[in-house]
Amino acid sequence: MQTKKIFLPWCLICILLAAASPACKALAEGKGQVVIYTAVDQIFSEPVLKNFERKTGIRVKAVYDIEAVKTTGLVNRLLAEKANPCCDVFWNNEVVKTIVLKRKGVLKRYLSSMAGRIPEPFKDRDGFWTGFAARARVLIVNGRQMKNFPRPLGLMDLLDPGLRGKVAIANPLFGTTATHVAALFAGWGPEQASRFLMDLKANQVRIVDGNSVVRDMVASGAVLAGLTDTDDASVGLKAGLPLEMILPDQQGMGTLVLPNTVSVVAGCPHPVQARALVDYLLSREVEQALADCPSAQMPLADDVSVEPGALSLDRIKAMDVDYGRVADQVKPAADFVRKYFLR
């Protein structure tokens, strides 16, 4: 198994951020602007933010993450800046790390007027975050290379000896893969989830730097199958790559669905502009734009249309998941991954 570990000690993160404090101050200055940190791929989030600028005249200063440390880098940055926030709005590409930030006092309660269009399971009952535009965790295979091989229909199928060394996943300490592992710890229980991970390791799963890398490796034939997100898979399919997307465990526990989330940062420098941006991100216009773009994100509200044949919540069996319980398993799951799975 090939493993690339990317760990920054917490003390180093704090030193780097402290050294960057003048830049942080400059980022936060300005009355007619808003600062957003977003874990959503820049190619999809930037057009949305530019449109907000055009509509409101409020300048958006965005900080994007990098693929290899998806979400985690921005979460650590928000935690380090808690006492003196530079950021106004956090647009996350999943929900569990958002819950972690809420629990650590990084987020501020804001009940947007647009939150009413979002179903209750996808928003915080206390108003600290609201979900929109979901993705799902899916299996992808190379259709050309697997002509004579049965398609994996669930996660357990990745343990097939015929796929030994031919399955790729993103580093499970970061992004939606980390959330997926925590969801398995919550849903299956730590014992079964740990056993699955060790069996996956024994089958020589390949660990790579992000979900898009998984997609590209499957498309190139470097591996036969992979675990990724619907947005990465959809981009590849629309580009004509030789991929097939499979919703895992539709006859069993269902497929994990992860909404985008948006939150106001506690003590943010531009609270009025922050609320305006949150309202915009939760609008029908934005969900429609994210549904129509190549990432084909699934709208949560029923006032958005999707293309014929495109994924939508009413067309899949979603995993029955309590995101709060998943958040409880983030640390135990990460500890296990570090100690056993990645060694």
C-alpha positions as CSV (number, residue, x, y, z in Angstrom):
1,M,0.0,0.0,0.0
2,Q,1.3,3.4,-0.9
3,T,0.6,6.0,1.7
4,K,1.4,9.7,1.7
5,K,1.0,11.2,5.1
6,I,0.5,14.9,5.5
7,F,0.5,15.9,9.1
8,L,1.2,19.4,10.6
9,P,1.7,19.4,14.3
10,W,-0.8,21.8,16.0
11,C,2.1,23.9,17.4
12,L,3.5,24.4,13.9
13,I,0.0,25.4,12.6
14,C,-0.3,28.0,15.3
15,I,3.2,29.4,14.6
16,L,2.5,29.7,10.9
17,L,-0.8,31.4,11.5
18,A,0.8,33.8,14.0
19,A,3.5,34.7,11.5
20,A,0.7,35.4,9.0
21,S,-1.2,37.7,11.3
22,P,-0.5,40.9,9.4
23,A,-1.9,39.2,6.3
24,C,-4.9,38.0,8.4
25,K,-5.5,41.6,9.5
26,A,-5.4,42.8,5.9
27,L,-7.8,40.1,4.9
28,A,-10.4,41.2,7.4
29,E,-10.2,44.9,6.8
30,G,-12.9,46.7,4.7
31,K,-16.5,47.5,5.3
32,G,-18.0,46.6,2.0
33,Q,-16.6,43.1,1.9
34,V,-16.9,39.6,3.3
35,V,-14.3,37.0,4.0
36,I,-15.2,33.4,3.3
37,Y,-13.3,30.2,3.8
38,T,-14.6,27.4,1.6
39,A,-13.7,23.7,1.2
40,V,-15.7,23.5,-2.0
41,D,-13.5,23.2,-5.1
42,Q,-12.7,26.7,-6.4
43,I,-13.9,25.9,-9.9
44,F,-17.4,25.4,-8.6
45,S,-17.5,27.9,-5.7
46,E,-15.9,30.9,-7.3
47,P,-18.6,31.5,-9.9
48,V,-21.2,31.5,-7.1
49,L,-19.2,34.0,-5.1
50,K,-18.6,36.2,-8.2
51,N,-22.3,36.3,-8.8
52,F,-23.0,37.4,-5.2
53,E,-20.5,40.2,-5.8
54,R,-22.3,41.3,-8.9
55,K,-25.7,41.2,-7.3
56,T,-24.8,43.0,-4.0
57,G,-21.7,45.1,-4.7
58,I,-20.1,43.4,-1.6
59,R,-16.6,42.3,-2.4
60,V,-15.8,38.6,-1.5
61,K,-12.4,37.6,-0.4
62,A,-12.2,33.8,-0.5
63,V,-9.7,31.4,1.0
64,Y,-9.8,28.0,-0.6
65,D,-8.4,24.7,0.7
66,I,-6.1,22.3,-1.1
67,E,-7.1,18.9,-2.3
68,A,-4.7,16.8,-0.2
69,V,-6.0,18.2,3.2
70,K,-9.6,18.8,2.2
71,T,-11.6,20.6,4.9
72,T,-9.1,19.8,7.7
73,G,-6.7,22.7,6.9
74,L,-9.5,25.3,7.0
75,V,-11.0,23.8,10.2
76,N,-7.6,24.0,11.9
77,R,-7.2,27.6,10.7
78,L,-10.6,28.6,12.1
79,L,-9.7,27.0,15.4
80,A,-6.4,28.8,15.5
81,E,-8.1,32.1,14.7
82,K,-10.9,31.7,17.2
83,A,-9.8,34.5,19.5
84,N,-9.3,36.9,16.7
85,P,-11.3,35.8,13.6
86,C,-10.3,36.8,10.1
87,C,-13.2,34.9,8.5
88,D,-16.9,35.8,8.3
89,V,-18.5,32.8,6.7
90,F,-17.4,29.1,6.5
91,W,-18.8,27.2,3.5
92,N,-17.9,23.6,4.1
93,N,-18.3,20.8,1.6
94,E,-19.6,18.4,4.3
95,V,-21.3,18.6,7.7
96,V,-19.4,16.7,10.4
97,K,-16.4,19.0,10.8
98,T,-18.9,21.9,10.9
99,I,-20.5,20.3,13.9
100,V,-17.1,20.0,15.5
101,L,-16.6,23.8,15.0
102,K,-20.0,24.5,16.5
103,R,-19.1,22.4,19.6
104,K,-15.8,24.3,20.0
105,G,-17.5,27.7,19.9
106,V,-16.2,28.8,16.6
107,L,-19.6,29.4,15.0
108,K,-22.3,32.0,15.7
109,R,-26.1,31.2,15.7
110,Y,-27.8,32.7,12.6
111,L,-31.3,31.7,11.5
112,S,-31.4,32.7,7.9
113,S,-34.7,33.6,6.3
114,M,-33.7,31.2,3.5
115,A,-33.3,28.2,5.8
116,G,-37.0,27.4,5.8
117,R,-36.7,25.9,2.3
118,I,-34.2,23.3,3.6
119,P,-35.5,20.0,5.2
120,E,-35.0,19.7,8.9
121,P,-32.5,16.8,8.8
122,F,-30.1,19.0,6.9
123,K,-29.9,21.9,9.3
124,D,-28.9,22.5,12.9
125,R,-31.8,22.8,15.2
126,D,-30.0,25.6,17.1
127,G,-29.3,27.6,13.9
128,F,-25.5,27.3,13.9
129,W,-25.3,25.8,10.4
130,T,-27.6,25.1,7.5
131,G,-27.1,22.5,4.7
132,F,-27.7,22.8,1.0
133,A,-26.6,21.1,-2.3
134,A,-25.6,17.6,-1.2
135,R,-23.2,15.0,-2.6
136,A,-23.0,11.3,-2.1
137,R,-20.2,8.9,-1.5
138,V,-20.0,6.5,-4.5
139,L,-18.1,3.7,-6.0
140,I,-16.6,4.2,-9.5
141,V,-15.1,1.6,-11.8
142,N,-13.3,1.6,-15.1
143,G,-15.9,0.2,-17.5
144,R,-13.4,-0.8,-20.1
145,Q,-11.1,-2.7,-17.7
146,M,-13.9,-4.4,-15.8
147,K,-15.8,-5.9,-18.8
148,N,-15.5,-9.5,-17.4
149,F,-15.4,-8.6,-13.7
150,P,-18.5,-8.2,-11.5
151,R,-19.1,-4.7,-10.4
152,P,-18.8,-3.9,-6.7
153,L,-22.2,-3.0,-5.3
154,G,-21.3,-2.2,-1.8
155,L,-18.3,-1.3,0.4
156,M,-17.7,-4.9,1.4
157,D,-17.2,-5.8,-2.3
158,L,-14.0,-3.8,-2.3
159,L,-12.5,-6.7,-0.3
160,D,-12.8,-9.1,-3.2
161,P,-9.4,-10.7,-3.8
162,G,-9.8,-9.9,-7.5
163,L,-9.5,-6.2,-6.6
164,R,-6.3,-6.7,-4.6
165,G,-4.1,-3.7,-5.2
166,K,-6.7,-2.3,-7.6
167,V,-8.8,-0.1,-5.4
168,A,-8.0,3.6,-4.5
169,I,-9.4,5.9,-1.8
170,A,-8.4,9.3,-0.6
171,N,-6.5,9.7,2.6
172,P,-9.1,8.9,5.3
173,L,-7.8,11.6,7.6
174,F,-9.1,14.4,5.4
175,G,-12.3,15.6,3.7
176,T,-15.3,13.5,2.9
177,T,-13.3,10.2,3.2
178,A,-12.6,11.1,6.9
179,T,-16.3,11.8,7.4
180,H,-17.2,8.5,5.7
181,V,-14.9,6.5,8.0
182,A,-16.5,8.3,11.0
183,A,-20.0,7.4,9.6
184,L,-19.0,3.7,9.5
185,F,-17.7,3.9,13.1
186,A,-21.1,5.4,14.0
187,G,-23.3,3.1,11.9
188,W,-21.5,-0.2,12.1
189,G,-19.8,0.3,15.4
190,P,-16.1,0.7,16.0
191,E,-15.3,-3.1,15.9
192,Q,-16.9,-3.8,12.5
193,A,-15.6,-0.5,11.0
194,S,-12.1,-1.2,12.2
195,R,-12.2,-4.7,10.9
196,F,-13.3,-3.4,7.5
197,L,-10.5,-1.0,7.3
198,M,-7.9,-3.6,8.2
199,D,-9.3,-6.0,5.6
200,L,-9.1,-3.2,3.1
201,K,-5.5,-2.6,4.0
202,A,-4.8,-6.3,3.7
203,N,-6.3,-6.1,0.2
204,Q,-3.6,-3.5,-0.6
205,V,-5.9,-0.5,-1.0
206,R,-4.1,2.5,-2.5
207,I,-4.2,5.8,-0.6
208,V,-4.0,8.9,-2.7
209,D,-4.2,12.7,-2.2
210,G,-7.9,13.4,-2.9
211,N,-11.1,12.2,-4.4
212,S,-10.3,13.7,-7.8
213,V,-7.1,11.7,-7.9
214,V,-9.1,8.5,-7.2
215,R,-11.3,9.4,-10.2
216,D,-8.3,10.0,-12.5
217,M,-6.6,6.8,-11.4
218,V,-9.7,4.7,-12.1
219,A,-10.2,6.5,-15.5
220,S,-6.6,5.8,-16.5
221,G,-6.8,2.1,-15.6
222,A,-4.1,2.5,-12.8
223,V,-6.8,0.9,-10.6
224,L,-10.1,-0.8,-11.4
225,A,-12.3,0.8,-8.7
226,G,-12.4,3.6,-6.2
227,L,-14.4,5.4,-3.6
228,T,-15.1,9.1,-4.3
229,D,-17.8,11.7,-4.3
230,T,-20.6,12.3,-6.8
231,D,-19.2,15.7,-7.9
232,D,-15.8,14.2,-8.9
233,A,-17.5,11.3,-10.6
234,S,-19.9,13.5,-12.4
235,V,-17.2,15.8,-13.8
236,G,-15.4,12.7,-15.1
237,L,-18.5,11.3,-16.7
238,K,-19.3,14.5,-18.4
239,A,-15.8,14.7,-19.7
240,G,-16.3,11.3,-21.4
241,L,-13.9,9.3,-19.1
242,P,-14.5,5.5,-19.1
243,L,-16.2,5.5,-15.7
244,E,-19.2,3.9,-14.3
245,M,-20.7,5.4,-11.0
246,I,-22.3,3.0,-8.6
247,L,-24.4,4.0,-5.6
248,P,-23.1,1.6,-2.9
249,D,-25.2,-0.6,-0.6
250,Q,-28.6,0.3,-2.1
251,Q,-29.9,-3.1,-1.0
252,G,-28.4,-2.6,2.5
253,M,-27.5,0.3,4.7
254,G,-27.7,2.9,1.8
255,T,-25.4,5.5,0.5
256,L,-23.9,8.3,2.6
257,V,-25.3,11.7,1.7
258,L,-23.3,14.8,2.7
259,P,-24.7,18.3,2.3
260,N,-22.7,21.4,1.9
261,T,-23.0,23.6,5.0
262,V,-22.8,27.3,5.6
263,S,-22.2,29.1,8.9
264,V,-21.4,32.5,10.3
265,V,-18.1,32.7,12.3
266,A,-18.4,33.9,15.9
267,G,-16.9,37.4,16.4
268,C,-16.5,37.8,12.6
269,P,-15.4,41.3,11.4
270,H,-18.3,41.8,8.9
271,P,-21.4,40.3,10.4
272,V,-23.9,42.2,8.2
273,Q,-22.2,41.1,5.0
274,A,-21.8,37.6,6.4
275,R,-25.5,37.2,6.9
276,A,-26.2,38.5,3.4
277,L,-23.8,35.9,1.9
278,V,-25.3,33.1,4.0
279,D,-28.8,34.1,2.7
280,Y,-27.5,34.0,-0.8
281,L,-25.8,30.6,-0.5
282,L,-29.1,29.1,0.8
283,S,-31.1,30.5,-2.1
284,R,-32.8,28.5,-4.8
285,E,-30.6,30.2,-7.3
286,V,-27.4,28.8,-5.8
287,E,-28.8,25.3,-5.4
288,Q,-30.0,25.4,-9.0
289,A,-26.5,26.6,-10.2
290,L,-24.8,23.8,-8.3
291,A,-27.2,21.3,-9.7
292,D,-26.6,22.5,-13.3
293,C,-22.8,22.7,-13.1
294,P,-20.5,19.8,-14.0
295,S,-20.4,18.7,-10.3
296,A,-24.2,18.0,-10.4
297,Q,-24.7,18.5,-6.7
298,M,-28.1,17.3,-5.4
299,P,-30.5,20.0,-4.2
300,L,-32.0,19.6,-0.8
301,A,-35.1,21.7,-1.4
302,D,-37.9,20.5,-3.7
303,D,-38.1,23.8,-5.6
304,V,-35.0,23.0,-7.8
305,S,-35.1,20.9,-10.9
306,V,-32.5,18.4,-12.0
307,E,-31.6,17.0,-15.4
308,P,-33.3,13.8,-16.5
309,G,-31.4,10.9,-15.1
310,A,-29.4,13.1,-12.7
311,L,-29.0,12.1,-9.1
312,S,-31.5,13.5,-6.6
313,L,-32.4,12.6,-3.0
314,D,-35.7,11.0,-4.0
315,R,-33.9,8.6,-6.4
316,I,-31.5,7.0,-4.0
317,K,-31.6,5.1,-0.7
318,A,-29.7,7.3,1.6
319,M,-27.9,6.0,4.7
320,D,-29.9,6.7,7.9
321,V,-27.3,8.8,9.6
322,D,-27.2,11.0,12.7
323,Y,-24.6,13.6,11.8
324,G,-24.1,14.4,15.5
325,R,-23.2,10.8,16.3
326,V,-20.9,10.8,13.3
327,A,-19.2,13.9,14.7
328,D,-18.7,12.0,18.0
329,Q,-16.7,9.4,16.1
330,V,-14.4,11.7,14.2
331,K,-11.6,11.6,16.8
332,P,-11.8,7.8,17.5
333,A,-11.9,7.0,13.8
334,A,-8.9,9.3,13.1
335,D,-7.0,7.8,16.0
336,F,-7.5,4.3,14.6
337,V,-6.6,5.3,11.1
338,R,-3.3,6.9,12.2
339,K,-2.3,4.1,14.6
340,Y,-3.3,1.1,12.5
341,F,-4.6,1.8,9.0
342,L,-1.9,4.1,7.7
343,R,1.1,2.4,9.3
